[in-house]
Amino acid sequence: MSYKILLADDELHIRRAAEFKLKREFEVACAEDGQEAWEMILEDRPDVLVTDLQMPRMNGIELIQQIRGNEATADLPVILLTAKGFELARDEVFNTLKVFQLVSKPFSPRELCKLVQMAIEEHANRQAAFATAEG
């Protein structure tokens, strides 16, 4: 099974570098801003979202809030990219927004691939545990 990854970042060089590495292992779609990413999520739900924090039209936090507020997308694993030195309240990021991982730019595309794979595996494990608890 080929997993679908949505990469949302307004910086072309970031999208290209990450997409180049990710597409070796996953099916990758790209969005230039949060609004475009949200529309793509609703149209063709990805398995993992990798999103920048600072983007036009809808920033990464607003995008994640939209995702968490929609029953169909609430459990989507999210990896949040931030500019180096940008401070975020870790409690909000991990507990409230339920972000899988916070990654500072510049980042290693190889490490990003590993994080995406880990997010997929953790999500699958949670779904299996939920199914077992339900059954």
Buried (B, 14 or more C-beta within 10 A) or exposed (E): EEBBBBBBBBBEEBBEBBBEBBEEEBBBBBBBBBBBBBEBBEEEEBBBBBBBBBBEBBBBBBBBBBBBEEEEBEEBBBBBBBEEEEEBEEEEBBEEBBBBBBBEBEBEBEEBBEBBBBBBEEBEEEEEEEEEEEE
